[in-house]
Amino acid sequence: MRDYTTQMEAAKREIITPQMARVAEKEGLPAEQVRKLVATGQVVIPANKNHRSLDPQGIGRGLRTKINVNLGISRDCSDIDLELEKVQKAIELKADSIMDLSSYGETSFFRKKLIELASVMVGTVPIYDAVGFHMKELSEITADELFDVAAEHARSGVDFMTIHAGITRSTMEHFKRTERQTGIVSRGGSLLYAWMEETGKENPFYENFDKLLEICKEYDVVLSLGDGLRPGSIHDATDGAQIAELIVLGELTKRAWAESVQVMIEGPGHMAINEIAPNVLLAKKLCHGAPFYVLGPLVTDVAPGYDHITSAIGGAVAAAAGADFLCYVTPAEHLRLPTLEDMKEGIMAARIAAHAADIAKGCKQAREWDWQMSEARAELDWERQFQLAMDPEKARRYRQESSPQDADSCTMCGHMCSLRNMKRIREGKRVQLACN
Protein backbone atom coordinates (compact mmCIF):
# COMPACT_ATOMS: atom_id res chain seq x y z
CA MET A 1 0.00 0.00 0.00
CA ARG A 2 1.64 3.23 -1.14
CA ASP A 3 1.78 6.08 1.37
CA TYR A 4 1.71 8.96 -1.16
CA THR A 5 -1.02 10.29 -3.44
CA THR A 6 0.92 11.35 -6.55
CA GLN A 7 4.27 10.74 -8.19
CA MET A 8 5.16 14.36 -7.47
CA GLU A 9 4.35 14.07 -3.78
CA ALA A 10 6.52 10.95 -3.53
CA ALA A 11 9.36 12.70 -5.35
CA LYS A 12 9.18 15.69 -3.01
CA ARG A 13 9.39 13.28 -0.09
CA GLU A 14 12.50 11.69 -1.66
CA ILE A 15 10.68 8.41 -2.40
CA ILE A 16 11.69 6.63 -5.62
CA THR A 17 8.51 4.95 -6.79
CA PRO A 18 8.40 1.80 -8.97
CA GLN A 19 7.26 4.06 -11.82
CA MET A 20 10.29 6.33 -11.41
CA ALA A 21 12.59 3.32 -11.32
CA ARG A 22 11.03 1.96 -14.52
CA VAL A 23 11.37 5.29 -16.32
CA ALA A 24 15.01 5.52 -15.22
CA GLU A 25 15.64 2.02 -16.55
CA LYS A 26 14.10 2.86 -19.94
CA GLU A 27 15.94 6.16 -20.26
CA GLY A 28 19.32 4.89 -19.05
CA LEU A 29 19.39 7.43 -16.21
CA PRO A 30 19.93 7.17 -12.45
CA ALA A 31 16.61 6.79 -10.62
CA GLU A 32 17.56 9.63 -8.28
CA GLN A 33 17.91 11.98 -11.24
CA VAL A 34 14.42 11.08 -12.43
CA ARG A 35 13.04 11.60 -8.92
CA LYS A 36 14.53 15.10 -8.70
CA LEU A 37 13.07 16.06 -12.09
CA VAL A 38 9.61 14.83 -11.06
CA ALA A 39 9.87 16.71 -7.76
CA THR A 40 10.51 20.01 -9.55
CA GLY A 41 7.86 19.44 -12.24
CA GLN A 42 10.38 19.19 -15.10
CA VAL A 43 9.33 15.58 -15.76
CA VAL A 44 5.91 13.96 -15.45
CA ILE A 45 5.08 10.27 -15.16
CA PRO A 46 1.44 9.80 -16.21
CA ALA A 47 0.42 6.72 -14.21
CA ASN A 48 -3.15 6.62 -12.91
CA LYS A 49 -3.33 4.24 -9.95
CA ASN A 50 -6.26 2.47 -11.68
CA HIS A 51 -4.38 1.81 -14.96
CA ARG A 52 -3.23 -1.71 -14.15
CA SER A 53 -1.77 -2.63 -17.56
CA LEU A 54 0.51 0.44 -17.80
CA ASP A 55 4.23 0.23 -18.47
CA PRO A 56 5.18 3.75 -17.28
CA GLN A 57 6.89 6.40 -19.37
CA GLY A 58 8.36 9.75 -18.43
CA ILE A 59 7.87 12.99 -20.34
CA GLY A 60 10.12 16.00 -19.92
CA ARG A 61 13.60 17.39 -19.63
CA GLY A 62 16.48 15.07 -20.42
CA LEU A 63 14.22 12.22 -21.56
CA ARG A 64 13.51 10.77 -24.98
CA THR A 65 10.87 12.73 -26.92
CA LYS A 66 7.56 10.87 -26.69
CA ILE A 67 4.75 10.69 -29.26
CA ASN A 68 0.99 10.50 -28.86
CA VAL A 69 -1.67 8.97 -31.12
CA ASN A 70 -5.25 10.29 -31.24
CA LEU A 71 -8.18 7.99 -31.93
CA GLY A 72 -11.73 7.32 -30.70
CA ILE A 73 -15.33 6.94 -31.81
CA SER A 74 -17.54 9.70 -33.18
CA ARG A 75 -21.07 10.13 -34.50
CA ASP A 76 -19.96 9.39 -38.06
CA CYS A 77 -17.46 6.64 -37.21
CA SER A 78 -18.56 4.59 -34.20
CA ASP A 79 -16.93 1.23 -34.95
CA ILE A 80 -15.39 0.26 -31.60
CA ASP A 81 -13.72 -2.88 -32.97
CA LEU A 82 -11.92 -0.84 -35.65
CA GLU A 83 -10.69 1.69 -33.08
CA LEU A 84 -9.44 -1.11 -30.82
CA GLU A 85 -7.60 -2.56 -33.82
CA LYS A 86 -5.97 0.85 -34.22
CA VAL A 87 -5.00 0.77 -30.54
CA GLN A 88 -3.23 -2.56 -30.97
CA LYS A 89 -1.47 -1.35 -34.13
CA ALA A 90 -0.40 1.92 -32.47
CA ILE A 91 1.20 -0.01 -29.61
CA GLU A 92 2.88 -2.37 -32.08
CA LEU A 93 4.29 0.68 -33.92
CA LYS A 94 5.76 1.94 -30.62
CA ALA A 95 3.54 4.91 -29.91
CA ASP A 96 4.15 6.10 -26.36
CA SER A 97 0.64 7.32 -25.65
CA ILE A 98 -2.94 7.10 -26.91
CA MET A 99 -5.50 9.86 -26.49
CA ASP A 100 -9.13 8.77 -26.62
CA LEU A 101 -10.98 11.66 -28.26
CA SER A 102 -14.33 9.85 -28.34
CA SER A 103 -17.33 12.17 -28.49
CA TYR A 104 -20.36 10.01 -29.24
CA GLY A 105 -21.84 6.57 -28.60
CA GLU A 106 -20.48 4.01 -26.16
CA THR A 107 -17.59 6.19 -25.02
CA SER A 108 -17.38 4.70 -21.51
CA PHE A 109 -17.24 1.16 -22.87
CA PHE A 110 -14.56 2.07 -25.41
CA ARG A 111 -12.46 3.88 -22.79
CA LYS A 112 -12.70 0.90 -20.44
CA LYS A 113 -11.53 -1.52 -23.17
CA LEU A 114 -8.74 0.87 -24.17
CA ILE A 115 -7.38 1.15 -20.62
CA GLU A 116 -7.54 -2.62 -20.14
CA LEU A 117 -5.63 -3.18 -23.38
CA ALA A 118 -3.11 -0.34 -23.36
CA SER A 119 0.34 -0.78 -21.84
CA VAL A 120 1.03 2.82 -22.96
CA MET A 121 -0.20 6.08 -21.41
CA VAL A 122 -3.84 6.97 -22.02
CA GLY A 123 -5.20 10.51 -22.18
CA THR A 124 -8.65 12.03 -22.73
CA VAL A 125 -10.39 15.38 -23.12
CA PRO A 126 -13.41 15.09 -20.80
CA ILE A 127 -15.36 17.99 -22.31
CA TYR A 128 -15.59 16.06 -25.61
CA ASP A 129 -17.60 13.46 -23.73
CA ALA A 130 -19.82 15.85 -21.75
CA VAL A 131 -22.80 16.13 -24.13
CA GLY A 132 -23.05 12.38 -24.64
CA PHE A 133 -22.37 11.62 -20.98
CA HIS A 134 -25.23 13.81 -19.73
CA MET A 135 -27.44 13.66 -22.86
CA LYS A 136 -27.94 17.41 -22.73
CA GLU A 137 -27.20 20.37 -24.95
CA LEU A 138 -23.90 22.04 -24.04
CA SER A 139 -25.46 25.17 -22.54
CA GLU A 140 -27.70 23.05 -20.29
CA ILE A 141 -24.78 21.26 -18.66
CA THR A 142 -23.90 22.69 -15.26
CA ALA A 143 -20.41 23.35 -13.94
CA ASP A 144 -20.79 20.47 -11.49
CA GLU A 145 -21.77 18.16 -14.34
CA LEU A 146 -18.61 19.10 -16.26
CA PHE A 147 -16.59 18.09 -13.21
CA ASP A 148 -18.56 14.83 -13.01
CA VAL A 149 -17.27 13.87 -16.45
CA ALA A 150 -13.66 14.68 -15.49
CA ALA A 151 -14.03 12.64 -12.29
CA GLU A 152 -15.44 9.67 -14.21
CA HIS A 153 -12.54 9.73 -16.67
CA ALA A 154 -10.03 9.90 -13.81
CA ARG A 155 -11.75 7.06 -11.96
CA SER A 156 -11.69 4.87 -15.07
CA GLY A 157 -7.87 4.92 -15.16
CA VAL A 158 -6.94 7.76 -17.52
CA ASP A 159 -3.29 8.81 -17.02
CA PHE A 160 -3.61 12.41 -18.20
CA MET A 161 -6.51 14.71 -19.03
CA THR A 162 -6.54 17.75 -21.27
CA ILE A 163 -8.41 20.54 -19.52
CA HIS A 164 -8.73 23.96 -21.15
CA ALA A 165 -8.56 25.93 -17.91
CA GLY A 166 -6.73 28.89 -19.47
CA ILE A 167 -9.60 30.09 -21.64
CA THR A 168 -11.18 32.53 -19.20
CA ARG A 169 -13.47 35.52 -19.49
CA SER A 170 -10.33 37.66 -19.47
CA THR A 171 -8.51 35.73 -22.21
CA MET A 172 -11.77 35.67 -24.20
CA GLU A 173 -11.56 39.46 -24.34
CA HIS A 174 -8.04 39.21 -25.76
CA PHE A 175 -9.40 36.81 -28.37
CA LYS A 176 -12.27 39.12 -29.30
CA ARG A 177 -9.83 41.99 -29.87
CA THR A 178 -7.57 39.85 -32.03
CA GLU A 179 -8.21 39.72 -35.77
CA ARG A 180 -7.86 36.00 -36.22
CA GLN A 181 -8.19 34.28 -39.56
CA THR A 182 -9.41 30.94 -38.20
CA GLY A 183 -10.85 31.87 -34.80
CA ILE A 184 -10.74 29.11 -32.17
CA VAL A 185 -9.76 25.77 -33.71
CA SER A 186 -9.31 23.82 -30.48
CA ARG A 187 -12.40 21.61 -30.16
CA GLY A 188 -12.29 21.77 -26.37
CA GLY A 189 -11.54 25.48 -26.42
CA SER A 190 -14.46 26.22 -28.75
CA LEU A 191 -16.85 24.16 -26.60
CA LEU A 192 -15.87 26.03 -23.44
CA TYR A 193 -16.01 29.36 -25.25
CA ALA A 194 -19.54 28.53 -26.43
CA TRP A 195 -20.54 27.41 -22.92
CA MET A 196 -19.22 30.62 -21.38
CA GLU A 197 -20.89 32.81 -24.00
CA GLU A 198 -24.25 31.05 -23.69
CA THR A 199 -24.30 30.87 -19.89
CA GLY A 200 -22.53 34.15 -19.15
CA LYS A 201 -20.39 32.33 -16.57
CA GLU A 202 -16.66 31.93 -15.96
CA ASN A 203 -14.83 28.80 -17.13
CA PRO A 204 -15.60 26.37 -14.27
CA PHE A 205 -12.25 24.62 -14.63
CA TYR A 206 -10.53 27.96 -13.98
CA GLU A 207 -12.97 29.27 -11.39
CA ASN A 208 -12.94 26.00 -9.42
CA PHE A 209 -9.39 24.93 -10.24
CA ASP A 210 -8.86 23.52 -6.73
CA LYS A 211 -11.73 21.09 -7.32
CA LEU A 212 -10.01 19.88 -10.49
CA LEU A 213 -6.75 19.42 -8.56
CA GLU A 214 -8.53 17.26 -6.00
CA ILE A 215 -9.72 14.93 -8.76
CA CYS A 216 -6.21 14.70 -10.21
CA LYS A 217 -4.67 14.05 -6.79
CA GLU A 218 -7.11 11.29 -5.90
CA TYR A 219 -6.17 9.16 -8.92
CA ASP A 220 -2.70 10.58 -9.69
CA VAL A 221 -3.75 12.02 -13.05
CA VAL A 222 -1.39 14.37 -14.90
CA LEU A 223 -3.13 17.64 -15.74
CA SER A 224 -2.45 18.54 -19.35
CA LEU A 225 -3.35 22.22 -19.55
CA GLY A 226 -4.89 22.63 -22.98
CA ASP A 227 -4.23 25.51 -25.36
CA GLY A 228 -7.80 26.47 -26.18
CA LEU A 229 -6.59 29.58 -28.01
CA ARG A 230 -3.90 27.88 -30.08
CA PRO A 231 -3.46 29.15 -33.65
CA GLY A 232 -5.21 27.21 -36.40
CA SER A 233 -3.29 28.88 -39.20
CA ILE A 234 0.22 30.24 -39.52
CA HIS A 235 -1.31 33.74 -39.81
CA ASP A 236 -2.70 33.48 -36.27
CA ALA A 237 0.46 32.20 -34.56
CA THR A 238 2.00 34.04 -31.60
CA ASP A 239 -0.85 36.51 -31.27
CA GLY A 240 -2.08 38.21 -28.11
CA ALA A 241 -4.79 35.64 -27.39
CA GLN A 242 -2.35 32.71 -27.53
CA ILE A 243 0.14 34.45 -25.25
CA ALA A 244 -2.53 35.69 -22.80
CA GLU A 245 -3.72 32.11 -22.32
CA LEU A 246 -0.14 30.88 -21.91
CA ILE A 247 0.41 33.35 -19.06
CA VAL A 248 -2.67 31.96 -17.29
CA LEU A 249 -1.42 28.40 -17.79
CA GLY A 250 1.86 29.35 -16.13
CA GLU A 251 -0.01 30.64 -13.09
CA LEU A 252 -2.12 27.47 -12.91
CA THR A 253 1.00 25.33 -13.17
CA LYS A 254 2.36 26.77 -9.92
CA ARG A 255 -0.98 26.23 -8.19
CA ALA A 256 -1.00 22.59 -9.31
CA TRP A 257 2.58 22.00 -8.18
CA ALA A 258 1.75 23.43 -4.76
CA GLU A 259 -0.74 20.55 -4.45
CA SER A 260 1.76 18.02 -5.90
CA VAL A 261 -0.28 17.58 -9.09
CA GLN A 262 1.86 16.92 -12.16
CA VAL A 263 1.36 19.28 -15.13
CA MET A 264 2.02 19.36 -18.86
CA ILE A 265 1.48 22.42 -21.05
CA GLU A 266 -0.06 22.03 -24.50
CA GLY A 267 1.11 24.15 -27.40
CA PRO A 268 0.38 25.06 -31.02
CA GLY A 269 -0.87 24.22 -33.60
CA HIS A 270 0.00 25.92 -36.88
CA MET A 271 3.11 28.07 -37.00
CA ALA A 272 5.74 29.30 -39.46
CA ILE A 273 8.95 27.35 -39.00
CA ASN A 274 10.95 30.38 -37.84
CA GLU A 275 8.51 31.00 -34.96
CA ILE A 276 8.65 27.49 -33.49
CA ALA A 277 11.84 27.67 -31.41
CA PRO A 278 10.95 31.08 -29.89
CA ASN A 279 7.49 29.73 -28.98
CA VAL A 280 8.99 26.70 -27.23
CA LEU A 281 11.35 28.97 -25.30
CA LEU A 282 8.46 31.28 -24.36
CA ALA A 283 6.23 28.41 -23.21
CA LYS A 284 9.00 26.88 -21.12
CA LYS A 285 9.78 30.27 -19.58
CA LEU A 286 6.21 31.30 -18.78
CA CYS A 287 5.29 27.83 -17.52
CA HIS A 288 8.39 27.32 -15.37
CA GLY A 289 9.93 24.45 -17.34
CA ALA A 290 6.89 22.16 -17.23
CA PRO A 291 6.90 19.50 -20.00
CA PHE A 292 5.65 20.93 -23.30
CA TYR A 293 3.24 18.97 -25.52
CA VAL A 294 2.72 20.17 -29.11
CA LEU A 295 0.33 19.28 -31.93
CA GLY A 296 2.72 19.43 -34.86
CA PRO A 297 3.25 22.31 -35.24
CA LEU A 298 2.18 22.33 -38.90
CA VAL A 299 4.53 24.64 -40.76
CA THR A 300 2.26 25.40 -43.71
CA ASP A 301 -1.49 25.35 -44.32
CA VAL A 302 -1.49 24.33 -47.99
CA ALA A 303 -0.77 20.58 -47.85
CA PRO A 304 -3.97 18.69 -46.95
CA GLY A 305 -3.29 15.01 -47.49
CA TYR A 306 0.35 15.52 -46.49
CA ASP A 307 -0.02 17.11 -43.07
CA HIS A 308 1.87 14.23 -41.45
CA ILE A 309 4.88 15.71 -43.26
CA THR A 310 4.18 19.37 -42.42
CA SER A 311 3.70 18.23 -38.83
CA ALA A 312 6.88 16.16 -38.71
CA ILE A 313 8.93 19.12 -39.92
CA GLY A 314 7.51 21.33 -37.20
CA GLY A 315 7.69 18.59 -34.58
CA ALA A 316 11.38 17.99 -35.19
CA VAL A 317 12.13 21.70 -34.85
CA ALA A 318 9.95 22.02 -31.73
CA ALA A 319 11.43 18.99 -29.98
CA ALA A 320 14.99 20.01 -30.85
CA ALA A 321 14.18 23.38 -29.25
CA GLY A 322 12.92 21.73 -26.05
CA ALA A 323 9.38 20.37 -26.61
CA ASP A 324 8.98 17.04 -24.85
CA PHE A 325 5.89 15.38 -26.31
CA LEU A 326 4.64 15.35 -29.91
CA CYS A 327 1.05 14.67 -30.90
CA TYR A 328 1.03 12.87 -34.21
CA VAL A 329 -0.82 14.23 -37.24
CA THR A 330 -2.01 11.94 -40.02
CA PRO A 331 -2.40 12.55 -43.77
CA ALA A 332 -6.15 12.74 -43.09
CA GLU A 333 -5.85 15.81 -40.81
CA HIS A 334 -8.49 18.43 -41.72
CA LEU A 335 -10.14 15.93 -44.09
CA ARG A 336 -11.63 12.89 -42.28
CA LEU A 337 -11.20 10.37 -39.49
CA PRO A 338 -7.90 8.55 -40.17
CA THR A 339 -7.85 4.97 -41.36
CA LEU A 340 -5.48 2.33 -40.03
CA GLU A 341 -3.00 3.15 -42.80
CA ASP A 342 -3.32 6.90 -42.16
CA MET A 343 -2.56 6.23 -38.50
CA LYS A 344 0.56 4.27 -39.39
CA GLU A 345 1.83 7.07 -41.64
CA GLY A 346 1.21 9.59 -38.86
CA ILE A 347 2.99 7.49 -36.23
CA MET A 348 6.05 6.91 -38.39
CA ALA A 349 6.31 10.60 -39.30
CA ALA A 350 6.08 11.58 -35.63
CA ARG A 351 8.60 8.95 -34.57
CA ILE A 352 11.07 10.20 -37.18
CA ALA A 353 10.59 13.77 -35.96
CA ALA A 354 11.07 12.76 -32.33
CA HIS A 355 14.17 10.70 -33.09
CA ALA A 356 15.72 13.47 -35.20
CA ALA A 357 15.19 15.86 -32.30
CA ASP A 358 16.66 13.41 -29.79
CA ILE A 359 19.84 13.30 -31.88
CA ALA A 360 20.00 17.10 -31.76
CA LYS A 361 19.38 17.03 -28.00
CA GLY A 362 22.31 14.67 -27.51
CA CYS A 363 20.24 11.71 -26.39
CA LYS A 364 22.74 8.87 -26.03
CA GLN A 365 20.28 6.15 -27.03
CA ALA A 366 19.33 8.01 -30.22
CA ARG A 367 22.94 8.48 -31.28
CA GLU A 368 23.74 4.84 -30.54
CA TRP A 369 20.85 3.63 -32.71
CA ASP A 370 22.09 5.68 -35.68
CA TRP A 371 25.66 4.49 -35.08
CA GLN A 372 24.57 0.86 -35.27
CA MET A 373 22.58 1.44 -38.46
CA SER A 374 25.50 3.20 -40.14
CA GLU A 375 27.81 0.33 -39.15
CA ALA A 376 25.40 -2.19 -40.69
CA ARG A 377 25.11 -0.05 -43.83
CA ALA A 378 28.89 0.26 -44.19
CA GLU A 379 29.17 -3.53 -43.96
CA LEU A 380 26.27 -4.03 -46.39
CA ASP A 381 24.61 -6.16 -43.72
CA TRP A 382 21.07 -6.01 -45.04
CA GLU A 383 19.49 -8.23 -42.39
CA ARG A 384 20.96 -6.10 -39.61
CA GLN A 385 19.70 -2.95 -41.35
CA PHE A 386 16.19 -4.39 -41.43
CA GLN A 387 16.36 -5.26 -37.74
CA LEU A 388 17.48 -1.73 -36.84
CA ALA A 389 15.04 0.07 -39.15
CA MET A 390 12.27 2.14 -37.56
CA ASP A 391 9.86 0.27 -39.84
CA PRO A 392 11.50 -3.12 -40.51
CA GLU A 393 8.54 -4.43 -42.50
CA LYS A 394 8.61 -1.60 -45.02
CA ALA A 395 12.41 -1.65 -45.40
CA ARG A 396 12.40 -5.41 -46.04
CA ARG A 397 9.50 -5.14 -48.50
CA TYR A 398 11.20 -2.40 -50.54
CA ARG A 399 14.35 -4.50 -50.80
CA GLN A 400 12.40 -7.60 -51.86
CA GLU A 401 10.32 -5.73 -54.43
CA SER A 402 13.41 -4.77 -56.44
CA SER A 403 16.12 -7.41 -56.11
CA PRO A 404 19.61 -6.53 -57.38
CA GLN A 405 21.81 -8.75 -59.53
CA ASP A 406 24.39 -8.89 -56.74
CA ALA A 407 23.35 -9.30 -53.11
CA ASP A 408 25.92 -6.75 -51.89
CA SER A 409 24.26 -3.83 -53.74
CA CYS A 410 20.81 -2.44 -54.47
CA THR A 411 19.06 -1.66 -57.76
CA MET A 412 19.78 2.06 -57.46
CA CYS A 413 23.59 1.92 -57.91
CA GLY A 414 24.42 -1.73 -58.59
CA HIS A 415 28.18 -2.18 -59.09
CA MET A 416 28.66 1.57 -58.66
CA CYS A 417 27.55 1.41 -55.04
CA SER A 418 30.04 3.51 -53.09
CA LEU A 419 29.75 1.42 -49.92
CA ARG A 420 30.22 -1.81 -51.87
CA ASN A 421 33.31 -0.51 -53.66
CA MET A 422 34.89 1.02 -50.55
CA LYS A 423 34.37 -2.27 -48.76
CA ARG A 424 36.04 -4.16 -51.61
CA ILE A 425 39.01 -1.78 -51.55
CA ARG A 426 39.40 -2.23 -47.77
CA GLU A 427 39.37 -6.00 -48.31
CA GLY A 428 42.07 -5.78 -51.02
CA LYS A 429 39.68 -6.68 -53.87
CA ARG A 430 39.43 -5.05 -57.30
CA VAL A 431 36.58 -2.69 -58.16
CA GLN A 432 35.07 -4.06 -61.37
CA LEU A 433 32.34 -2.00 -62.98
CA ALA A 434 32.20 -3.23 -66.55
CA CYS A 435 31.70 -6.95 -65.83
CA ASN A 436 28.45 -8.67 -66.78
Beta strands, then each sheet from edge to edge (+ up, - down):
strand 1: 43-44
strand 2: 59-60
strand 3: 66-71
strand 4: 97-100
strand 5: 121-124
strand 6: 160-163
strand 7: 222-225
strand 8: 263-267
strand 9: 292-295
strand 10: 325-327
sheet 1: 1+ 2-
sheet 2: 3+ 4+ 5+ 6+ 7+ 8+ 9+ 10+ 3+
end
